[in-house]
């Protein structure tokens, strides 16, 4: 099966999540021995690699529990014992799946993190009601790490109006939350307010080498570091985009960092940030988990020369004009059934490679009902997008691009 055909099929089968956190091209085989090293978080030893549970393997539209069990077993045997889930992941099925799988292990042998869904709150009472439901779903009596989920301009009113911090602090005082934090996708200015208004144990932010300066992530990181708030990075491979480098960007990495895969290079860059205590990777297969685990078992500190390589790759990528989509899948399910993450992935691949025929062929392979021209601009997708993308207009732009490229093909 060709690479791009695999991308299309996988994205559609897994709701856009199959390739995320994926192995880099030219994967280097290593013997799986040893343990992932740890870093200190307060008095805890946290593995440098953590397993995100937003992009679990899927079969026939449902979580492949058997594969999750294999992945969890492999992770635990190699010291990857931090698991991050959330109330809304996989349509609400991630928490109960991980609760079932992790129930086979001694509770004190792993760290479990989940999140309060700010967008789902309708009252202050919902904060505790949902929390107690999460304890049952995850088959646990406490959470090692608990977060106010996705604080942004879209959720800040719920966070403030329903006293989320105060309610979660009460629960923490009861011993049901060990460490209280928040995940964040908002502006630099809003982050300053959130940090100044409350003491936090940690924060989870988007962090990868492409977004570092392009999206101002470096400024968010600095705010947290100055406030002595440890950072837990998400999207370290930018939703898999940094494992699909092509053209001159791929060549630069292959020529100047031959000992790395695209995935290992990106993960090592994130781990090199001093205030990072673990790197959260949403892995969708055992193969991805194995590669990422080996990256940290054989961890090498990032060098000054490698920072220069990053600058070269970023300069190339920024010229492509890609859509800033991390395929987090929050925009799904679209009421019209439009395959938003798959469409944006195909478009971004086209912008990176310039391969018109491949783009049109793969776009045409989408179900007619899932294509960009079926958008009715209801705006529900944009309301849920952590990147604050104007998705309806971006879909219109992709549709126009397809039409223009197809007319050129006809002329040719």
C-alpha positions in Angstrom: 0.0 0.0 0.0 1.4 3.4 -0.9 2.2 5.8 1.8 -0.4 8.5 1.0 -3.1 5.8 0.5 -2.2 4.6 4.0 -2.6 8.1 5.4 -6.1 8.5 4.0 -7.3 5.1 5.1 -5.8 5.4 8.5 -7.1 8.8 9.2 -10.6 7.9 8.2 -10.7 4.6 10.0 -9.4 6.2 13.3 -11.2 9.5 13.1 -8.0 11.3 12.1 -5.8 9.9 14.9 -4.0 6.9 13.5 -0.8 8.4 12.4 -0.3 10.8 15.3 2.8 10.4 17.3 3.9 8.0 14.6 7.3 6.5 13.9 9.5 8.5 11.6 10.4 7.5 8.1 13.4 5.2 8.0 12.8 3.7 11.4 16.0 2.4 13.0 15.6 -1.0 14.8 17.0 -1.2 18.3 16.9 -3.9 20.9 14.2 -3.2 23.5 16.1 -3.3 26.8 16.3 -1.1 29.8 14.0 1.5 31.3 13.0 4.9 30.2 14.8 7.4 32.5 12.9 9.6 35.0 12.9 13.2 36.0 11.9 14.6 39.3 8.5 16.2 39.8 8.4 17.3 43.4 9.3 14.0 45.2 8.1 11.8 42.4 10.1 10.0 39.7 8.2 10.6 36.5 9.2 8.8 33.2 10.6 11.1 30.6 8.1 9.6 28.1 4.3 9.4 29.0 1.5 7.7 27.1 -1.3 9.9 25.9 -4.7 8.2 25.5 -6.4 10.5 23.0 -5.1 8.5 20.0 -5.5 4.9 21.1 -5.6 2.2 18.4 -9.1 1.8 16.8 -10.7 -1.1 15.0 -14.1 -0.9 13.3 -14.6 2.6 14.8 -14.0 1.4 18.4 -11.0 1.3 20.7 -9.0 -1.8 20.1 -8.8 -2.9 23.7 -6.6 -5.9 23.0 -4.0 -3.6 21.4 -4.3 -1.1 24.3 -3.5 -4.0 26.7 -0.4 -4.9 24.7 0.7 -1.3 24.6 0.1 -0.8 28.3 2.0 -4.0 29.2 5.0 -2.9 27.0 4.9 0.6 28.5 4.8 -0.7 32.1 7.7 -3.1 31.5 9.8 -0.3 30.2 9.0 2.3 32.8 6.4 4.3 30.9 4.0 4.4 33.7 2.3 7.8 33.3 -1.0 7.6 31.4 -3.0 10.7 30.4 -6.7 10.4 29.4 -9.7 12.8 29.5 -13.4 12.8 29.9 -14.1 13.5 26.2 -11.3 11.4 24.5 -12.6 8.8 22.0 -16.2 9.9 22.5 -15.9 9.3 26.3 -14.5 5.8 25.9 -10.8 6.5 26.7 -11.3 6.7 30.5 -13.3 3.5 30.9 -10.9 1.7 28.6 -7.8 2.8 30.5 -9.7 2.1 33.8 -10.3 -1.5 32.7 -6.8 -2.0 31.4 -5.0 -0.5 34.3 -7.0 -2.3 36.9 -4.7 -5.3 36.3 -1.8 -3.3 37.8 -1.1 -2.3 41.4 -2.4 1.3 41.7 0.8 2.6 43.3 2.9 1.4 40.3 1.5 3.9 37.8 0.5 7.6 37.5 -3.0 8.4 36.1 -4.0 11.8 34.8 -7.4 13.0 33.5 -9.2 16.3 33.0 -12.3 18.2 33.8 -14.1 19.1 30.6 -14.7 22.8 30.9 -16.8 23.1 27.8 -19.3 20.4 29.2 -20.0 22.3 32.4 -23.4 23.9 33.0 -23.1 24.6 36.7 -20.7 24.5 39.6 -22.2 21.2 40.7 -21.1 19.6 37.4 -17.4 19.9 38.5 -17.8 17.4 41.3 -20.4 15.3 39.6 -18.2 14.7 36.6 -15.1 14.1 38.8 -16.9 11.4 40.8 -18.0 9.8 37.5 -14.4 9.9 36.3 -13.3 8.0 39.4 -15.8 5.2 38.6 -14.9 5.2 34.9 -11.2 4.9 35.7 -11.7 2.4 38.5 -9.6 4.4 40.9 -9.9 6.3 44.2 -7.7 9.2 43.2 -5.9 10.8 40.3 -2.2 11.5 40.5 -2.6 14.5 38.1 -5.9 16.3 37.3 -6.3 19.2 35.0 -8.8 21.9 34.1 -9.1 20.9 30.4 -8.2 23.3 27.6 -8.4 26.7 29.2 -8.7 29.2 26.4 -10.9 32.1 25.3 -13.6 29.5 24.5 -13.7 28.1 28.0 -12.4 30.8 30.4 -16.0 31.9 31.2 -17.0 28.5 32.4 -13.7 28.2 34.3 -14.4 31.4 36.2 -18.2 31.4 36.5 -18.4 27.9 37.9 -15.5 28.3 40.3 -13.6 25.4 38.8 -10.3 26.0 40.5 -12.0 26.4 43.9 -14.1 23.3 43.5 -11.1 21.2 42.4 -9.0 22.5 45.2 -11.6 21.2 47.7 -11.4 17.8 46.0 -7.6 18.0 46.2 -7.8 18.7 50.0 -9.9 15.4 50.3 -6.9 13.5 48.8 -8.6 12.6 45.6 -6.3 14.8 43.5 -2.6 14.6 44.2 -1.5 17.4 41.7 -3.7 20.0 40.2 -2.9 21.6 36.8 -4.4 22.8 33.6 -4.0 22.3 29.9 -3.8 25.4 27.7 -4.3 26.4 24.1 -4.9 30.1 24.6 -3.1 33.4 24.1 0.0 34.6 25.9 -2.0 37.4 27.7 -4.6 35.0 29.0 -2.0 32.6 30.2 -0.4 35.3 32.3 -3.8 35.9 34.0 -4.4 32.3 34.7 -1.0 31.8 36.2 -1.3 35.0 38.3 -4.7 34.2 39.7 -4.1 30.7 41.1 -1.2 28.5 42.3 -0.8 25.5 40.1 1.2 22.3 40.4 1.9 21.9 36.7 0.6 22.9 33.2 0.2 21.1 30.0 0.9 23.1 26.8 1.4 22.5 23.1 5.1 22.2 22.6 7.1 21.2 19.6 9.9 22.7 17.6 7.7 23.9 14.7 5.3 25.9 17.0 8.1 27.2 19.3 8.4 30.6 17.6 5.8 30.4 14.8 2.9 30.0 17.4 4.6 31.9 20.2 4.8 28.7 22.3 8.2 29.9 23.6 6.5 32.8 25.3 4.0 30.5 27.0 6.8 28.3 28.1 8.6 31.3 29.6 5.5 32.4 31.5 5.2 29.0 33.2 9.0 28.7 33.8 9.2 32.1 35.5 6.2 31.1 37.7 8.0 27.9 38.7 5.2 25.8 37.1 6.6 22.5 35.7 5.6 21.9 32.0 4.1 18.8 30.6 4.2 19.2 26.7 1.5 17.8 24.4 1.7 17.4 20.6 5.5 17.0 20.7 5.4 15.8 17.1 2.6 18.3 16.1 0.0 15.7 15.6 2.3 13.5 13.6 3.2 16.3 11.1 6.9 16.2 12.3 7.1 12.5 11.4 6.0 13.2 7.8 8.7 15.6 6.6 9.2 15.5 2.9 11.5 17.1 0.3 14.3 19.4 1.5 13.2 19.3 5.1 13.5 15.5 5.1 16.8 15.7 3.4 18.3 18.2 5.9 17.4 15.9 8.8 18.6 12.7 7.1 21.9 14.3 6.1 22.7 16.2 9.3 21.1 14.0 12.0 21.5 10.5 10.5 21.2 8.8 13.9 17.7 10.0 14.4 14.3 9.2 13.0 12.0 12.1 12.4 10.1 11.1 15.5 13.1 10.7 17.8 14.5 14.0 16.7 11.3 15.8 17.6 10.9 14.1 20.9 14.5 14.8 21.9 14.0 18.4 21.1 11.0 18.7 23.5 12.8 16.7 26.2 15.7 19.2 26.0 13.5 22.0 27.5 14.7 22.2 31.1 11.3 22.8 32.6 9.8 19.8 31.0 9.3 16.9 33.4 7.8 14.3 31.0 7.0 14.2 27.2 3.4 13.3 26.5 3.0 11.4 23.2 -0.3 10.2 21.9 0.7 6.8 20.4 -1.7 4.8 18.2 0.2 1.5 17.8 2.6 -0.7 19.6 5.2 0.1 16.9 5.0 3.8 17.7 5.3 3.1 21.4 8.3 0.9 20.9 10.2 3.4 18.8 9.4 6.3 21.2 10.4 4.1 24.2 13.7 3.3 22.6 14.3 6.9 21.9 14.3 7.6 25.6 16.0 4.4 26.8 18.8 5.5 24.5 18.3 9.2 25.3 20.9 11.6 24.0 20.8 15.3 25.1 20.1 17.7 22.3 23.1 19.6 21.0 23.8 23.1 19.8 24.4 21.8 16.3 21.0 20.0 16.4 19.3 23.3 17.4 20.8 24.8 14.2 19.3 21.9 12.3 15.9 22.7 13.8 16.2 26.3 12.6 16.8 25.0 9.0 13.9 22.6 9.0 11.5 25.2 10.5 12.5 27.8 7.9 11.6 25.3 5.2 8.3 24.2 6.7 7.1 27.8 7.3 7.3 28.4 3.5 4.8 25.7 2.8 1.7 27.6 3.8 0.2 24.7 5.7 -3.0 24.8 7.8 -2.1 24.9 11.5 -4.1 21.7 12.3 -2.7 19.2 14.8 -5.4 16.6 14.0 -6.5 16.5 17.6 -10.0 15.5 16.3 -11.8 17.9 18.6 -13.7 19.2 15.6 -15.3 15.8 15.1 -18.0 14.5 14.9 -19.0 17.0 12.2 -22.8 16.9 11.9 -22.4 16.7 8.2 -19.8 14.0 8.4 -17.0 16.0 6.9 -13.6 14.4 7.4 -11.9 17.6 8.6 -8.6 16.2 9.9 -8.1 14.0 6.9 -8.8 16.9 4.5 -6.4 19.2 6.2 -3.7 16.4 6.4 -4.0 15.8 2.6 -3.9 19.6 1.9 -0.8 20.0 4.1 0.9 17.1 2.4 0.2 18.7 -0.9 1.6 22.1 0.2 4.8 20.3 1.5 5.3 18.1 -1.6 3.7 20.0 -4.4 2.3 16.7 -5.8 -0.9 17.8 -7.4 -1.9 14.4 -8.9 -1.4 12.6 -5.5 -3.4 15.3 -3.7 -6.4 15.1 -6.2 -6.3 11.3 -6.3 -6.3 11.0 -2.5 -8.9 13.7 -2.0 -11.2 12.0 -4.6 -10.9 8.8 -2.6 -12.8 10.4 0.3 -16.4 9.6 0.6 -18.4 12.2 -1.3 -20.3 13.2 1.9 -17.0 13.8 3.7 -15.6 16.4 1.3 -15.0 20.0 2.0 -17.8 21.3 -0.3 -20.4 19.7 2.0 -19.7 22.2 4.8 -22.8 24.3 5.7 -20.7 26.7 7.9 -22.6 25.9 11.1 -19.4 26.7 13.0 -19.6 23.9 15.6 -16.1 22.7 14.6 -14.5 26.1 15.2 -16.1 26.3 18.6 -14.2 23.2 19.6 -10.9 23.8 17.9 -8.0 24.4 20.3 -6.0 26.1 17.6 -8.9 28.6 17.1 -9.0 27.8 13.4 -11.7 29.3 11.2 -12.5 25.8 9.9 -15.4 26.5 7.6 -13.4 29.1 5.7 -10.4 26.8 5.6 -12.6 24.1 4.2 -13.8 26.5 1.5 -10.2 27.4 0.7 -9.3 23.7 0.3 -12.4 23.1 -1.9 -11.4 26.1 -4.1 -7.9 24.7 -4.3 -9.1 21.3 -5.4 -11.3 22.9 -8.1 -8.5 25.0 -9.4 -6.0 22.2 -9.5 -8.5 19.9 -11.1 -9.1 22.5 -13.9 -5.4 22.7 -14.5 -5.3 18.9 -14.8 -8.1 19.1 -17.4 -6.3 21.8 -19.4 -3.0 19.8 -19.3 
